[in-house]
Amino acid sequence: MKVAAKVDKEKCTGCGICVDACPQEAISLNDIAEIDPEKCTDCGTCVEECP
Protein backbone atom coordinates (compact mmCIF):
# COMPACT_ATOMS: atom_id res chain seq x y z
CA MET A 1 0.00 0.00 0.00
CA LYS A 2 1.35 3.41 -0.94
CA VAL A 3 1.31 6.28 1.52
CA ALA A 4 1.04 9.77 0.09
CA ALA A 5 3.83 11.58 1.92
CA LYS A 6 3.26 15.21 2.75
CA VAL A 7 4.59 17.57 5.38
CA ASP A 8 2.28 19.10 7.97
CA LYS A 9 3.89 22.53 8.10
CA GLU A 10 2.21 23.28 11.44
CA LYS A 11 3.70 20.20 13.14
CA CYS A 12 7.11 19.80 11.47
CA THR A 13 9.87 20.72 13.93
CA GLY A 14 12.71 20.37 11.43
CA CYS A 15 14.33 17.52 13.37
CA GLY A 16 15.61 15.81 10.20
CA ILE A 17 14.66 12.25 11.16
CA CYS A 18 12.69 11.86 7.93
CA VAL A 19 15.65 13.10 5.88
CA ASP A 20 17.89 10.41 7.36
CA ALA A 21 15.20 7.73 7.01
CA CYS A 22 14.29 8.33 3.36
CA PRO A 23 15.81 5.59 1.16
CA GLN A 24 15.26 7.68 -1.99
CA GLU A 25 16.92 10.84 -0.62
CA ALA A 26 13.74 12.66 -1.59
CA ILE A 27 13.55 14.92 1.46
CA SER A 28 15.51 18.09 2.11
CA LEU A 29 15.42 20.30 5.16
CA ASN A 30 14.98 24.06 4.90
CA ASP A 31 13.62 24.94 8.35
CA ILE A 32 10.98 22.26 7.68
CA ALA A 33 11.03 19.09 5.60
CA GLU A 34 10.39 19.40 1.87
CA ILE A 35 9.60 16.35 -0.27
CA ASP A 36 10.73 16.11 -3.89
CA PRO A 37 7.78 14.43 -5.65
CA GLU A 38 10.04 13.35 -8.53
CA LYS A 39 12.18 11.25 -6.17
CA CYS A 40 9.52 10.15 -3.68
CA THR A 41 8.20 6.61 -4.22
CA ASP A 42 5.54 6.89 -1.49
CA CYS A 43 7.18 4.09 0.51
CA GLY A 44 5.98 5.59 3.81
CA THR A 45 9.30 5.30 5.65
CA CYS A 46 9.32 9.00 6.52
CA VAL A 47 5.77 8.80 7.88
CA GLU A 48 6.69 5.82 10.07
CA GLU A 49 9.81 7.54 11.45
CA CYS A 50 8.36 11.01 12.03
CA PRO A 51 7.92 11.74 15.73
N, C-alpha and C positions, 0 to 999 in steps of 0.2 A: 504494500500500500504506500502510495506517495503522500508526503506531507508537504503542503505548500508553505515554504519557509518565508516568513516576513518578520520584520522587526517592529515591536511595539515601542515606538519612540518615547512614550511616557514612562515605560518600565525599564528600558535598557540603561544599565549603569556604566557601560563601557568597560566591563571587566576583562573582555578579551577571551573568555573561555570558549566561546563559539568559534572564534578565529582559529584557535589552536586545535579544536576538535574537527573542523571541516576537512574531509579527505580530498575535496576538490579545490581547496584554496580559493573558495568563492566569496569569502567574507573579508572585508577590510574594516579597519577601525579608525574613524574620524570623529572623535568624541562619543559617537554611538556606532553600533555595527551597521554595515551596509553590505547588502548581498548583491553580487553580480549575477543577474538572471541567466546570462550566457554560460556561466560556469556551473551554476547550481543544478544539481541533478535531483533535487527534492528528496534526498535520502533520509532527512529527519535527524541526523546526528546532532546538529546544532540545537534543535528544539529539545532533544533529550538531555543535552549537557547544560543548557541555560538554567542558571539558578533562579 
